[in-house]
Amino acid sequence: MNLKATGYHWVGELDISANGIASEGEDVIESCALLTVPANRLIAEIDDDQQMPAILHREDYDEWLTSTASKARSLLRTYPLERMVTHPVGPRVNYPEFDDAELIRPIRQ
């Protein structure tokens, strides 16, 4: 299937408990940086830039937060294709005024 031709996509992990994003306390995050790495084949099929977010494995968190910059940089690698899934979703996902479960419901092709 030509995934790029379908438009918008939900992308996720097979085991969501393996990774995560966290903040501490009640702090509001006002800005952040999204680090990217070369896309795996799944993401390359739907992304013209051939990039994907850097996803850290849970077992790498401590090293990411406490190691040297050089060692932390070595943790930035393409996430395994076998641990990811995707499906087409509707165009509502592109509008911030919508925020409901329908956004990630698969659409029929």
Number of C-alpha atoms within 10 A of each C-alpha: 6 7 17 15 10 16 11 19 22 15 15 12 16 12 9 10 8 12 15 11 7 6 8 6 6 6 7 8 7 5 5 6 5 8 11 15 15 17 22 18 13 16 24 16 15 20 14 9 10 15 17 19 16 17 19 18 14 12 10 12 14 10 12 18 10 10 11 10 10 8 12 16 11 9 16 18 17 18 20 13 13 10 12 16 13 16 16 20 21 18 11 15 18 10 9 7 8 11 10 10 7 13 18 17 15 14 14 9 6
